């Protein structure tokens, strides 16, 4: 994901799973300066805004678009994700010297501006797909994926991180959210202050996140029609089967279906996470403006085999939808049209 959305930056390369910015020659440095000039023209509105990602790096978007157009599925919206500027800049190593890009002011600025342009383009594409396949009133959502945000805040200036996220979110033309994997409690108040429509976190692993947040901020967040993305669906074999059972599932001694949660169990996990909020906020409004999601991505679901892993993912997504229906029925929330 580090290389996927930012490979338009000259010199960015993927090597053995790591992403580098190669400035080891004069020509490469010149190419980057030319690219910097292009970004400046866009920021001054002297060149068209937005920066497209090549299809081969974002194939899923195109496959989704084609599938929705061909099947006429009943969908209520389309959600996409983009690697955020903080995680991106912290993950890119500059060559020569092996300095993290986030600690080089010029390179960090280039990464931030690139993220903003890609966010502008991608949010426009998601809106187009949503309107064509689900109607003008359907939800188009773009999440900024910032799994390293809590880590970066421990060693980098808060003000610069906050400003970078503000600038990126401002370029998103549809509903917007930020996803954080670990330590959501450390950043929830900060991200709610940025007025995101959704704060996405791993509720399965961190069920007390909302309980430990500033209640006045949560209340204001909900009163303004914003919500959360509750990551309660297991997204890895470890989360679904448990470490001890993986071997037996792999060998066929246990079946994956034995470990699938029921929709009711998913509902109960969400309600457990909201239990301490019942008297603090309008829970119905909170739920009405929230989403149910996996903990994180499903890419590592290859046990007991890649083919079976894909089947399990489809089953989990089906359970997720059934859980959403149960919640809507319980809290008398109308079905999206």
C-alpha positions in Angstrom: 0.0 0.0 0.0 3.0 2.3 0.5 4.0 2.1 -3.2 0.5 1.6 -4.6 -0.9 5.1 -4.4 2.3 7.2 -4.6 4.3 5.5 -7.3 3.7 8.6 -9.5 6.5 10.2 -7.5 9.7 9.9 -9.6 12.3 7.7 -8.0 9.9 5.8 -5.8 10.7 2.1 -5.9 9.6 -1.1 -4.3 12.3 -3.5 -3.3 12.0 -6.7 -1.2 8.8 -5.4 0.4 10.2 -2.0 1.4 9.7 1.4 -0.4 12.6 3.7 -1.2 13.0 7.1 -2.8 16.0 6.7 -5.0 17.9 10.0 -5.4 21.3 8.5 -6.0 21.9 10.3 -9.3 21.6 13.9 -10.6 19.0 12.9 -13.2 16.8 11.3 -10.6 17.0 14.4 -8.4 16.1 16.6 -11.4 13.1 14.4 -12.2 11.9 14.9 -8.7 12.3 18.7 -8.9 10.3 18.7 -12.2 7.6 16.7 -10.4 7.7 19.2 -7.5 7.1 22.0 -10.0 4.1 20.2 -11.4 2.6 19.9 -7.9 3.2 23.6 -7.3 1.2 24.4 -10.5 -1.7 22.3 -9.3 -1.7 24.0 -5.9 -1.8 27.4 -7.6 -4.7 26.2 -9.9 -2.5 26.7 -13.0 -2.8 23.0 -13.8 -5.7 20.6 -13.5 -6.2 19.3 -10.0 -6.0 15.6 -9.1 -3.5 12.9 -9.9 -4.6 9.5 -11.3 -3.2 6.2 -10.2 -2.5 3.7 -13.0 -5.1 1.0 -13.4 -2.6 -1.8 -12.7 -2.0 -0.4 -9.2 -5.7 0.1 -8.4 -7.3 -2.7 -10.4 -9.8 -3.4 -7.6 -11.5 0.0 -8.2 -12.0 -0.8 -11.9 -13.2 -4.4 -11.3 -15.7 -3.1 -8.7 -17.0 -0.5 -11.2 -17.4 -3.1 -13.9 -19.0 -5.6 -11.6 -21.6 -3.1 -10.3 -22.4 -2.0 -13.8 -22.9 -5.5 -15.1 -24.8 -7.0 -12.2 -27.1 -4.2 -11.1 -26.5 -5.2 -7.4 -28.5 -3.4 -4.7 -25.8 -1.3 -3.1 -26.1 1.8 -0.8 -22.6 3.2 -1.4 -19.0 2.6 -2.3 -16.0 2.9 0.1 -12.4 3.2 -0.9 -9.1 3.7 0.9 -5.9 5.6 0.3 -2.6 5.4 2.2 -2.3 8.6 4.3 0.6 11.0 4.2 1.9 10.2 7.7 2.2 6.4 7.2 3.5 7.0 3.7 6.3 9.4 4.7 7.3 7.4 7.7 7.6 4.2 5.6 9.6 5.6 2.7 13.4 5.5 3.0 15.5 8.1 1.1 18.5 6.8 -0.8 21.4 7.6 -0.4 21.5 8.0 3.4 18.5 5.9 4.5 16.7 8.8 6.1 13.0 8.5 6.6 11.1 10.8 4.3 9.0 12.3 7.1 12.2 13.8 8.6 13.1 15.5 5.3 11.0 18.7 5.0 11.1 18.9 1.2 10.4 15.2 0.6 7.6 15.2 3.2 6.0 18.1 1.5 6.1 16.3 -1.9 4.5 13.2 -0.4 1.8 15.3 1.3 0.9 17.2 -1.9 0.9 14.0 -3.9 -1.5 12.4 -1.3 -3.7 15.4 -1.6 -3.9 15.2 -5.4 -4.5 11.4 -5.4 -7.2 11.9 -2.8 -8.9 14.5 -4.9 -8.9 12.2 -8.0 -9.8 9.0 -6.1 -12.7 10.6 -4.3 -14.1 11.9 -7.6 -13.8 8.4 -9.1 -15.6 6.9 -6.2 -18.4 9.5 -6.4 -18.8 8.7 -10.1 -19.1 5.0 -9.5 -21.5 5.5 -6.6 -23.8 7.8 -8.6 -23.9 5.5 -11.7 -24.6 2.3 -9.8 -26.4 3.3 -6.6 -27.9 6.7 -7.3 -27.2 10.3 -6.4 -28.2 9.8 -2.7 -26.0 6.8 -2.1 -22.9 7.1 0.1 -19.5 7.7 -1.5 -16.7 7.3 1.2 -12.9 7.6 1.1 -10.9 6.5 4.1 -7.3 7.7 4.7 -5.4 4.7 6.0 -3.0 5.7 8.8 -1.9 2.5 10.6 1.3 4.1 11.8 -0.2 7.4 13.2 0.0 6.5 16.9 3.6 5.4 16.5 4.6 8.6 14.5 3.0 10.9 17.1 5.4 9.5 19.7 8.4 10.9 17.9 7.2 13.6 15.5 5.6 17.0 16.0 1.9 16.9 16.6 1.2 20.2 14.8 2.8 19.0 11.6 1.0 15.7 11.7 -2.3 17.4 12.4 -1.9 20.0 9.6 -0.9 17.2 7.1 -4.1 15.3 7.9 -6.2 18.5 7.6 -4.8 19.3 4.2 -5.4 15.8 2.9 -9.0 15.5 4.3 -9.8 18.9 2.8 -9.2 17.5 -0.7 -11.6 14.6 -0.3 -14.9 15.5 -2.1 -17.1 12.8 -0.6 -17.6 11.5 3.0 -14.3 10.9 4.6 -12.8 8.8 7.4 -9.5 7.8 8.9 -8.5 4.3 9.7 -6.1 3.4 12.5 -5.0 -0.2 13.3 -3.4 -0.2 16.8 -3.7 2.1 19.8 -6.8 4.0 18.6 -7.3 5.5 22.1 -4.1 7.5 21.5 -5.6 9.3 18.5 -9.4 9.2 18.7 -9.8 12.7 20.2 -7.4 14.2 17.7 -9.1 12.7 14.7 -12.6 13.6 15.9 -11.4 17.2 16.2 -10.6 17.0 12.4 -14.3 16.5 11.8 -14.0 13.2 10.0 -17.3 11.5 9.1 -16.0 8.2 10.4 -13.2 7.2 12.8 -12.3 3.6 11.9 -10.7 1.4 14.5 -10.2 -2.3 15.5 -13.1 -2.7 17.9 -12.5 -6.4 18.3 -9.0 -5.8 19.7 -9.7 -2.5 21.4 -13.4 -2.7 22.6 -13.0 0.1 25.2 -11.9 2.8 22.7 -15.0 4.9 22.8 -15.3 4.4 26.6 -11.8 6.0 27.0 -12.4 8.9 24.7 -13.4 12.4 25.6 -17.2 12.0 26.0 -17.9 15.7 25.1 -16.1 15.2 21.8 -17.9 12.0 21.1 -21.2 13.7 21.8 -20.5 16.7 19.5 -19.2 14.2 16.8 -22.5 12.3 16.9 -24.7 15.5 17.1 -23.0 16.7 13.9 -24.2 13.5 12.0 -20.8 11.7 12.2 -20.0 8.2 13.3 -17.5 5.4 13.4 -16.4 2.3 11.5 -16.5 -0.6 14.0 -13.8 -3.1 13.0 -15.5 -6.2 14.5 -15.1 -8.7 11.7 -12.0 -11.0 12.1 -9.6 -10.2 9.2 -6.8 -12.8 9.7 -6.6 -16.5 10.3 -5.2 -15.7 13.7 -8.1 -13.5 14.7 -10.7 -16.0 13.4 -9.2 -19.4 14.4 -6.9 -18.5 17.2 -3.1 -19.3 17.2 -3.6 -22.7 18.7 -6.1 -23.9 16.1 -4.4 -22.7 12.9 -2.4 -25.9 12.5 -5.4 -28.1 12.8 -7.4 -26.0 10.3 -4.5 -26.1 7.9 -4.3 -29.9 8.1 -8.1 -30.3 7.8 -8.6 -31.6 11.3 -10.9 -28.7 12.0 -13.2 -26.9 9.5 -13.0 -23.1 9.1 -16.8 -22.9 9.4 -16.6 -24.0 13.1 -15.0 -20.6 13.9 -17.3 -18.2 12.0 -19.1 -15.8 14.2 -22.9 -15.5 14.0 -24.5 -12.1 13.1 -25.8 -11.9 16.7 -22.3 -12.3 18.1 -21.2 -9.4 16.0 -24.1 -7.3 17.3 -23.2 -8.1 20.9 -19.6 -7.1 20.4 -20.6 -3.7 19.1 -23.1 -3.2 21.9 -20.4 -4.2 24.4 -18.2 -1.5 23.0 -21.1 1.0 23.3 -22.3 -0.1 26.7 -20.6 2.8 28.7 -21.8 5.3 26.1 -25.6 4.7 26.5 -26.1 7.6 28.9 -23.5 9.9 27.3 -24.7 10.1 23.7 -27.7 9.4 21.5 -26.7 5.8 20.7 -29.3 5.5 18.0 -27.8 8.4 16.1 -24.3 7.1 16.6 -25.2 3.7 15.2 -27.2 5.2 12.3 -24.2 7.1 11.1 -21.7 4.3 11.6 -20.4 1.3 9.6 -19.5 -2.3 10.4 -16.1 -3.3 8.9 -13.4 -5.9 9.2 -10.6 -5.2 11.7 -8.4 -4.3 8.8 -7.7 -5.7 5.3 -8.2 -9.4 4.3 -5.1 -9.9 2.3 -3.5 -12.4 4.6 -6.4 -14.8 4.6 -4.7 -17.7 2.8 -5.3 -20.5 5.3 -6.1 -23.3 4.8 -5.6 -22.2 1.1 -5.9 -19.0 -0.9 -9.1 -20.3 -2.6 -10.6 -21.4 0.7 -9.5 -18.1 2.3 -11.4 -16.1 -0.4 -14.5 -18.2 0.4 -14.1 -17.5 4.1 -13.8 -13.8 3.4 -17.1 -13.9 1.4 -18.8 -15.7 4.3 -17.5 -13.1 6.8 -18.8 -10.2 4.6 -22.2 -11.9 4.4 -22.3 -12.3 8.2 -21.3 -8.6 8.5 -24.3 -7.6 6.3 -26.6 -9.8 8.4 -25.3 -8.2 11.6 -25.9 -4.7 10.1 -29.5 -5.7 9.3 -30.1 -6.9 12.9 -28.8 -3.7 14.3 -31.0 -1.6 12.0 -34.0 -3.6 13.1 -33.2 -3.4 16.8 -32.7 0.4 16.8 -35.5 1.0 14.2 -33.1 2.5 11.7 -34.6 2.7 8.2 -32.9 0.8 5.4 -30.8 3.1 3.2 -32.6 3.7 -0.1 
